[in-house]
Amino acid sequence: MLSKNTIKYIQSLRLKKFRQKYRNFVAEGEKIALEILQGQELIIEGLYALPEWLEKNSSFLTIDPSKIHAISTKDLDRISSLKTPNKVVAVCNIPTYSLEIPLLNNSLTLYLDGIQDPGNMGSILRIADWFGLPYVFCSSGCVDIYNPKVIQSSMGAFLRVQTLEKDIEGLKTQCPDLTIFAAVLDGLNVFSTTLPSKGLLVIGNEGKGISPQAQAATTVRLTIPKGPKGGAESLNAAVATGILCSAFLNKG
C-alpha cells in the first residue's frame, strides 16, 4: 500500500510547477513504460505497477529493485491521471539536452511558437519522430512537453526527439546562417518552392499564429495552398506540420 505522501507526490507531478521543482514527470501505460525500461535512457525514480504486470514483464525490470513497487488497483487509481488507469505508472527524471550547432545547421528542425494544446504537441512530437528530426524547440509560451497529456499523445516520441526551450532570437544569434521558414497563410506555395532538406521550420500558435518575434526572425514564409473547393479557414497545427515536413524531406 502506498503512503499518503507518495500518492500526494505523484499526483503533484500533474502540475508544471512541481515537475519543475522536483525535475520529475509521470509516464503511464504499458507501451510507454516498456519503452522507457528497454531504452534505459531515462532515470526511473519509481515504477508503480499491478503485480500481474510486474510478473509478466519481469525480464525488463533491470532497474534498482527498491524502485519497483507492486500496488493495488485502488492505489493505481489514486496516482493515475487517466480515466481508465493502465496497469503501470513510471516516475522519471526530466532529461537535460544540449544544443549541437553543427547538427542544427545541417538538419530540419521545428520551432513551436506558443503551441498550447497538449494533443497538438504530442502529435507534433510524433511527426518529428517519424521524420527523424533531431530537435524540437519550444518557445516559453508552449505547453510543457512533460504534461501528462502530451506524454500520452506523443506515444513514446518524447523519448526519441530532443526538446529544448529556446527563444528564436537566441537561436538566430547562435546560428546566423540558419534559414528560418515560417508556416503562414500568405507565403510561398510550399509545393512549388524549391526547399532544402535543412532549416528551422516555425509552427505558430493554434489561434494567434506566429508571434511578432518569430515573424521578424523569419527568412522564408511558406503556405500550404488550399484546394480549389477548400473552405476551412486554416489547418490544425499538427496536420500542417506533417504536410510541411513531408514537403521538405520527400523530394521524390
Buried (B, 14 or more C-beta within 10 A) or exposed (E): EBEEEBBEBBBBBBEEEBBEEBBBBBBBBBEBBBBBBEEEEBBBBBBBBBEEBBEEBEEBBEBEEEBBBBBEEEBBEBBBBBEEBBBBBBBBEBBEEEBEEEEBBEBBBBBBBBBBBBBBBBBBBBBBBEBEBBBBBBBEBBBBBBBBBBBBBBBBBBBBBBBBEBBBEEBBEEBEEBBBBBBBEEBBEBEEEEBEEBBBBBBBBBEEBBBEEBBEBBEBBBBBEEEEEEEEEEBBBBBBBBBBBEBBBEEE
